[in-house]
């Protein structure tokens, strides 16, 4: 290892340790971090049986570049303007255009447009109501578990380290991953995954110690550690976090034959956009130029030198975009201070579950909040099971309409009049309520006094042009065996519907940028398919054969299967 790389590891480790130890002290998180640290650069997830593997190169190979937090408008513009020449070269660009790549302009992120739910959807090929990961954090009624693969309200992030030490995120899935599905038809396929949260079915997990630490304290950084750093310090930290997984992947490529399917996940751009003062387009463009570009050059060179790019599709995808917000208490709808969403419920007689990953069995609560950036889920109990407040509610029973409407009415009236929590007046765009119906949409728009209206009917009368395919995407989130994980009331803040940052609100601690809304800014995600031996028309036809004019994010998994297995994957 050269001196500069070693120094970078030490510097990033120091930053990560500060982030880890200052907010929480030396507790369970440190133990999980230590386990992650000693795991080394990679983890062998399953024994590879060479005898079960098909003949070499008998099927196309695939590289999936999963860049967190970039929308297609910004990425496509920079690529086509020649601002990202190294990324363009990896995608078959020749300096004048992209003769060996196809750029899709239709893909929409599922709701909410946030990390955990988006990647789970792409890595399983089914909707959130089927795979069960309803957001960055959510409540599971049947078990009483509060799941937080990407915590927003939860400061104890032990489970984030467990993503890489114990498969925490994999265990949240109620559907097989694309790697498991691939293995059904191609049992000898070799799969390497670099730092992605969902890797069940892979052979190797390639690690970077700092990325997990960064993710673990995502919701704390801006108030604890990053306030100490300059913009250059922050960029350097996040860049080093991503560089490590690229370098470890390069080392593996140079030491043995490349896997058939390689996925590399890079979260640094998303984190940098969240905490940087600059508007998100500016901060992400900076990160693409100064962070992603040199990494793509290094990766491409290694792939070319080892012959691993000769017959390999390159698929570049992302999970969501970004929307600039104001970094202050007035616009942050958090969990501490005055004017917070929990206080609306409490003013109406509800008891909100403490914002901890686990609470004791005898703790009483009849409402739960889970945050998704521009959206929030409200879960209410059937309060007839705990009317005396002396014993826990039976959360296995669905909420009654009267309890749902009671919570929705509190938010509706406060949004109009501000009588309960004045600071939250006028912060909400839509309040959606669960309606237990056998036909039509699960959720409707709440209109007050117990009245609600189907989403499509409401939008026909009161259009939201900034919200593409809202009704359909709500069905993806809520219609299915695990649709109850999206709560009983869904709050959509004024965020994606507003052009000015000072008119936007977000369910999270203080940040400079967020996502999670149904808006084009957060929802229009890139999908670029490249192959050096195929022209753009052929690649466009491949994409069209899978998407078939449909927008859902889940189709990414179908495309991966189609590329590796051929037309039989579509049968």
Secondary structure, DSSP 8 states (H G I E B T S, - for coil): --HHHHHHHHHHHHHHHHHHHHHH-SSHHHHHHHHHHHT-SEEE-S---GGGS-STTSS-EEEEEEETT-BHHHHHHHHHTTS-HHHHHHTT--SS--TTEEEES--B--SS-SHHHHHHHHHHSS-HHHH---SSSEEETTTTEEE-TT-SS----HHHHHHHHT-HHHHH-SS--HHHHHHHH-TT--EEEES-S--TT-SEEE--HHHHHHHHTTTTHHHHTGGGS-HHHHHHHHHHHHHHHHHHHHHHHHHS---SEEEEEE-HHHHHHHH-SS-HHHHHHHHIIIIIHHHHHHHHHHHHHTTTTTTEEEEEE-S---EE---STTTB--SSSSS-HHHHHHHTT--B--SSS---TT---SEEEEE-BSEEEEEE--GGGSTTSSS---TTS---HHHHHHHHHHHHHHHHH-SS-GGGTT-EEEEEEE---SSS-SEEEEEETTEEEEHHHHHHHS--TTBTTHHHHHHHHHSSTTGGGG-SEEEEESSTT-SSGGG--BBSSS-SEE--SSBHHHHBB-EEEE-TTS-HHHHHHHHHHHHTT--BTTHHHHHHHHHHHGGGGG-
